[in-house]
Amino acid sequence: MREDAVASHELPASGEVVIGRGQDAQIRIDHPSVSRSHVALQLGERVTVRDLESSNGTSLRGARLPAGRPVEIGTNEVFVVGDVPVVVQERRTAAMPTSARPAAPSTGPAIAPICADPAMKNLFDLAGRVAVGTISVLVTGESGAGKEVLARAIHAASPRARGPLVEVNCAAISEQLIESELFGHERGSFTGAAGAKAGLIEAGSGGTVFLDEVGELSATAQAKLLRVLEDRRVLRVGATEARTVDVRFVAATNRDLEAEVAAGQFRGDLYYRLAGVVLEVPPLRERRADIEPLTRAFAAVAAQSLGRAAPQLPAETMAAIVAHDWPGNVRELRNAIERAVLLGGDTLTAAEVVGRSARVPARPATATEPPVGDDERARIMDALDRCAGNQTRAADLLGMPRRTLVKRLVQYGIPRPKRG
């Protein structure tokens, strides 16, 4: 199971819904920490959760629930089923990280992971309507804002949910290998091609191919991808005959592709093929209502993985977290919470989550060093500090492709640390 996969389910207005791993559960979560019949939701004027004597327990507000005793929960309040966070949203939609597939092809359920902000609810409602079709979707937004989560939710809510979801990070594959990885190759087509190999697009036939960081594709790869989008046929490297594929494309980028098309840096015909529907994920600082439920969910999961109760988050701590701009968006928030839970105590302070005291510096800080968040150079240096100079991990922390980080190092005159 993917730790950041998302599925959602419409709930009835009243009655009991059992969540578990077994076939008889109304909502299935395919995760080893979840029992066959793990927990029951009682729905009505109020909502209660009752642990069904599960093996790994159900946690709420940092404490394990007693088996068999119903406990009332509030709207958007996170509880943890085994190691999996679950939230009942205002529209009575339960959203949870799980790899479970729908039992039957979807006809367009609401899809909404943890989100309390009205703009995000509207975005996921729109995504639910888009999901039932086959039109290509382009998801835009800053790095770390949640584009991948939206793409996975579209697949999970689509009639293709039983098929594969193949995720391709276009920025992570070298330019020399991108064509072979995407389109496949025939035996002997290049040095080292000892046998024929299907590409990632072929592997997604019957399902969805998610092209993350699509703006990083080379001009040659863009041209070949355009042909696939136009006729749904893939020509492997070294082949003379194309193969038919049945694929729905969802792409994502943090670039302004329209501007790059105007500048001649991205193919216009490919852009318009990918951008059948464009969904923009707003940055976290523009949807602050999401910050508290996300924080509580990340804290609960991080604590559960360490075998601890979820830490307390006093009002002043939460106020500081909500007020912070989080330039790295949801990814930065998750990393900050995980670090604070690991290094902090039973109660987290604002400094442990958003302040410099949360750092574990590789070298002593100096009085002249600019504070975190003042500018991009300072954030880059701080990320490299946290990651002991590892560029790959620092790029992930910053929410940018590694090649972008390398360009920034040159731009800001930052000495190149060890390769990573």
C-alpha positions in Angstrom: 0.0 0.0 0.0 1.1 3.5 -0.7 1.4 5.7 2.4 0.0 8.7 0.6 -2.7 7.0 -1.5 -6.2 8.4 -1.0 -9.7 6.9 -1.4 -13.1 8.2 -0.3 -16.5 6.8 0.2 -20.0 8.3 0.4 -21.6 7.6 3.8 -25.3 7.1 4.4 -27.2 9.6 6.5 -27.8 7.1 9.2 -26.9 3.6 10.3 -23.7 1.7 11.0 -20.7 1.3 8.6 -18.0 -1.1 9.4 -14.4 -0.3 8.3 -11.9 -3.1 8.0 -9.7 -5.3 5.7 -12.2 -8.1 5.3 -14.6 -8.7 2.4 -17.6 -8.1 4.6 -16.5 -4.5 5.6 -18.5 -1.8 3.9 -15.4 0.3 3.6 -12.3 -1.8 2.9 -8.7 -0.7 3.8 -6.1 -3.0 2.4 -3.4 -2.4 5.0 -1.7 -4.9 7.3 -2.3 -2.8 10.4 -6.1 -3.0 9.9 -8.2 -5.9 11.2 -10.9 -7.6 9.1 -13.6 -5.9 11.0 -11.8 -3.0 12.7 -14.1 -0.2 13.6 -17.7 0.8 13.3 -19.1 4.3 12.5 -22.6 5.0 13.8 -24.2 7.7 11.7 -27.1 10.0 12.6 -27.5 13.3 14.3 -24.2 12.6 15.9 -21.3 10.4 14.7 -19.6 7.8 16.9 -16.7 5.5 16.4 -16.5 2.1 18.1 -13.5 -0.2 18.0 -14.4 -3.8 17.2 -11.7 -5.5 19.3 -9.2 -4.9 16.6 -5.6 -6.2 16.9 -3.8 -2.8 16.5 -6.5 -0.6 18.0 -8.2 2.7 17.1 -6.8 6.0 18.3 -8.6 9.3 18.8 -7.1 12.5 20.3 -3.9 10.7 21.1 -5.5 7.9 23.1 -6.4 4.3 22.2 -10.2 3.7 22.3 -11.5 1.0 24.6 -12.9 -1.9 22.6 -16.7 -1.9 22.2 -17.4 1.5 23.6 -18.7 4.2 21.2 -17.1 7.6 21.3 -18.5 10.7 19.7 -16.3 12.4 17.0 -16.6 15.8 15.5 -16.7 16.9 11.9 -13.2 16.8 10.3 -11.8 15.1 13.4 -9.1 12.5 12.6 -9.0 9.1 14.1 -6.5 6.4 13.3 -7.5 2.9 12.3 -4.4 0.7 12.9 -1.8 3.0 11.2 -4.3 4.6 8.8 -5.8 8.1 9.4 -9.5 8.5 8.7 -11.6 11.6 8.7 -15.4 12.1 8.4 -15.9 15.3 6.5 -18.8 17.8 6.5 -20.4 16.2 3.5 -20.3 12.9 5.4 -17.6 11.6 3.1 -15.0 9.4 4.8 -11.5 10.0 3.2 -8.5 7.9 4.1 -5.1 6.8 2.8 -5.7 3.3 1.4 -5.0 1.4 -1.7 -8.5 -0.2 -1.7 -10.2 -0.2 -5.1 -14.0 0.4 -5.5 -16.0 -2.9 -5.6 -17.5 -1.8 -8.9 -16.7 0.9 -11.5 -17.5 4.3 -10.2 -20.2 6.6 -11.6 -18.7 9.7 -10.0 -18.5 9.7 -6.2 -17.3 12.7 -4.3 -13.5 12.4 -3.8 -12.1 14.5 -1.0 -9.1 13.6 1.1 -8.5 15.6 4.2 -9.6 19.1 3.3 -11.7 21.7 5.1 -11.1 24.6 2.9 -14.1 25.5 0.6 -11.8 26.0 -2.4 -10.4 22.5 -2.0 -13.8 20.9 -1.5 -14.9 22.6 -4.8 -11.7 21.4 -6.5 -12.3 17.7 -5.4 -16.0 17.9 -6.4 -14.9 19.1 -9.8 -12.3 16.3 -10.0 -15.0 13.8 -9.1 -17.0 14.9 -12.1 -14.0 14.8 -14.4 -13.0 11.4 -13.1 -15.9 9.6 -14.9 -14.6 10.6 -18.4 -11.5 9.8 -20.4 -10.4 13.3 -21.2 -6.8 14.1 -20.3 -6.3 16.1 -17.1 -3.5 18.6 -16.3 -3.0 19.3 -12.6 -1.1 22.5 -11.8 0.2 24.0 -8.6 3.3 24.6 -6.5 5.6 21.7 -5.5 4.3 19.9 -2.5 0.8 21.3 -2.7 -0.9 17.9 -3.3 -1.0 17.5 -7.1 -0.2 13.8 -6.7 -3.0 13.2 -4.2 -5.5 14.8 -6.6 -4.3 12.7 -9.5 -4.6 9.5 -7.5 -8.0 10.5 -6.3 -9.1 11.0 -9.9 -8.0 7.5 -10.8 -9.6 6.0 -7.7 -13.0 7.6 -8.6 -12.9 6.7 -12.2 -14.2 3.6 -14.1 -10.6 2.6 -14.5 -10.0 2.2 -10.8 -9.6 -1.6 -11.2 -6.9 -1.0 -13.7 -3.3 0.0 -13.0 -2.2 3.5 -11.9 1.3 4.0 -13.3 3.1 7.0 -11.9 6.0 8.4 -13.8 8.3 11.1 -12.3 9.5 12.7 -15.6 12.1 14.7 -13.7 13.6 11.6 -12.0 14.4 9.7 -15.2 17.6 10.6 -17.1 17.2 12.1 -20.5 19.1 9.1 -22.0 16.6 6.7 -20.6 13.3 8.6 -20.7 12.2 7.3 -24.1 13.0 3.7 -23.2 11.3 3.9 -19.9 8.1 5.6 -21.2 7.7 3.8 -24.5 9.7 0.6 -24.0 12.4 -1.0 -26.2 13.1 -4.0 -28.4 16.0 -6.4 -27.8 19.2 -5.0 -29.2 17.8 -1.6 -29.8 20.7 -0.1 -27.8 23.7 -1.3 -25.8 22.5 -3.2 -22.8 19.0 -4.0 -24.2 19.3 -7.7 -23.7 15.6 -8.3 -24.1 12.4 -6.6 -25.1 10.7 -4.4 -22.5 7.3 -2.8 -22.3 7.4 0.8 -21.3 5.5 2.5 -18.5 2.7 3.7 -20.8 2.1 0.1 -22.0 2.1 -1.0 -18.4 -0.8 1.4 -17.7 -3.1 0.0 -20.4 -6.6 -0.4 -19.0 -5.8 2.2 -16.3 -4.3 5.6 -15.8 -0.8 6.9 -16.5 0.2 9.8 -14.2 3.0 12.0 -15.7 4.4 14.0 -12.8 6.7 16.9 -13.7 5.6 16.6 -17.3 7.3 19.9 -18.1 10.7 18.3 -17.6 10.3 16.1 -20.7 12.8 16.6 -23.5 11.7 17.9 -27.0 12.1 14.3 -28.4 10.1 12.7 -25.6 7.4 15.4 -26.1 7.1 14.6 -29.7 6.7 10.8 -29.1 4.2 11.4 -26.2 2.1 13.6 -28.5 1.8 10.7 -31.0 0.6 8.4 -28.2 -2.0 11.0 -27.1 -3.2 11.4 -30.7 -3.6 7.8 -31.7 -3.2 5.8 -28.5 -0.4 3.7 -30.1 3.1 3.3 -28.7 6.3 2.7 -30.7 9.0 1.0 -28.7 12.6 2.1 -29.2 14.0 0.0 -32.0 10.5 -1.3 -33.1 8.9 -0.9 -36.5 5.3 -1.6 -35.5 3.3 0.4 -33.0 1.2 -1.2 -30.2 -2.2 -0.1 -29.2 -2.7 1.1 -25.6 -5.9 2.0 -23.7 -4.7 4.7 -21.3 -6.1 7.8 -19.6 -3.4 10.4 -19.0 -3.2 12.7 -16.0 -0.2 15.0 -15.9 1.1 17.4 -13.3 3.5 20.3 -13.3 4.6 23.2 -11.2 5.6 25.2 -14.3 3.6 27.7 -16.2 3.3 25.6 -19.3 1.3 28.3 -21.2 4.2 30.7 -20.7 6.7 28.0 -21.8 4.6 27.3 -24.9 4.6 31.0 -25.8 8.4 31.0 -25.2 8.9 28.0 -27.5 10.1 25.8 -24.6 7.2 23.4 -24.6 5.2 22.0 -27.5 1.9 23.8 -27.9 0.1 20.9 -29.5 1.2 18.6 -26.6 0.0 21.1 -24.1 -3.5 21.3 -25.5 -3.7 17.5 -25.7 -2.7 17.2 -22.0 -4.8 20.1 -20.8 -8.3 18.8 -21.7 -9.2 19.9 -18.2 -6.9 22.0 -16.1 -7.2 21.6 -12.3 -5.1 24.0 -10.2 -4.2 23.0 -6.6 -3.9 26.2 -4.5 -0.8 26.5 -2.2 -1.3 25.6 1.5 -1.0 29.3 2.5 -4.2 30.0 0.5 -6.2 27.3 2.2 -5.3 27.7 5.9 -8.5 25.9 7.0 -6.7 22.7 5.8 -3.7 23.2 8.0 -5.1 22.1 11.4 -6.7 18.8 10.2 -3.6 18.0 8.1 -1.4 18.7 11.1 -3.4 16.4 13.4 -3.5 13.6 10.9 0.3 13.8 10.3 1.0 13.9 14.0 -1.3 10.9 14.7 0.4 8.8 12.0 3.9 9.8 13.0 3.3 9.0 16.6 1.6 5.7 15.7 4.7 4.7 13.7 6.8 5.3 16.8 4.5 3.4 19.1 3.5 6.6 20.9 0.3 8.4 21.6 -0.3 11.4 19.5 1.2 14.6 21.0 -0.8 17.4 22.4 -1.0 20.5 20.2 -1.8 23.5 22.4 -3.8 26.4 21.0 -0.7 28.6 20.7 1.2 25.9 18.9 -1.6 25.4 16.4 -2.0 29.1 15.9 1.6 29.4 14.9 1.4 26.4 12.6 -1.7 27.9 10.9 -0.1 31.3 10.6 3.1 30.0 9.0 3.3 30.3 5.2 4.7 26.9 4.5 6.6 27.7 1.3 7.1 23.9 0.7 3.3 23.4 1.2 1.9 20.1 2.4 5.1 18.2 1.9 7.0 20.7 4.2 4.2 20.6 6.8 4.3 16.8 6.9 8.1 16.8 7.2 8.0 19.4 10.0 5.4 17.5 12.0 7.2 14.2 11.6 10.5 15.8 12.7 8.8 17.5 15.7 7.0 14.3 16.8 10.3 12.4 16.6 12.3 14.9 18.5 9.7 16.5 20.7 7.9 15.4 23.9 4.2 14.8 24.7 3.3 18.4 23.9 4.6 20.1 20.8 5.7 23.8 20.9 5.5 26.2 18.1 9.3 26.4 18.0 9.6 22.6 17.6 7.4 22.8 14.5 8.0 26.1 12.7 11.0 27.7 14.5 14.8 27.3 14.0 15.0 25.3 17.2 13.4 22.4 15.3 16.5 22.1 13.2 19.2 19.5 13.7 22.1 21.6 12.2 25.1 20.0 10.7 27.1 23.1 11.7 26.5 25.8 14.3 24.2 28.6 13.2 25.7 32.1 13.1 24.2 35.4 14.0 24.6 36.7 10.5 22.8 33.7 8.9 19.5 34.7 7.5 16.4 33.2 9.2 14.5 30.3 7.6 11.9 31.5 5.1 13.4 35.0 4.5 14.3 34.1 1.0 14.9 31.1 -1.3 18.7 31.0 -0.7 18.2 30.8 3.0 15.6 28.0 2.6 18.0 26.1 0.4 20.9 26.4 2.8 18.7 25.3 5.7 17.4 22.3 3.7 21.0 21.2 2.9 21.8 21.6 6.6 18.9 19.4 7.6 19.8 16.8 5.0 23.6 16.8 5.8 24.3 18.0 2.2 22.3 15.3 0.4 20.9 17.1 -2.6 18.2 14.6 -3.4 16.7 14.7 0.1 17.1 18.5 0.2 15.2 18.9 -3.1 12.4 16.7 -1.8 12.2 18.8 1.4 12.1 22.0 -0.6 9.5 20.6 -3.0 11.5 21.1 -6.1 13.1 18.7 -8.7 16.8 17.9 -8.0 17.9 19.5 -11.2 16.1 22.8 -10.2 18.0 22.7 -6.9 21.3 22.3 -8.7 20.5 25.3 -10.9 19.7 27.3 -7.7 23.0 26.3 -6.2 24.8 27.8 -9.1 22.5 30.9 -9.3 23.1 31.7 -5.6 26.7 30.8 -5.5 26.2 28.0 -2.9 29.1 25.5 -2.9 28.0 22.1 -4.2 27.8 19.6 -1.4 28.3 15.9 -1.8 26.3 14.2 -4.5 23.1 12.6 -3.3 
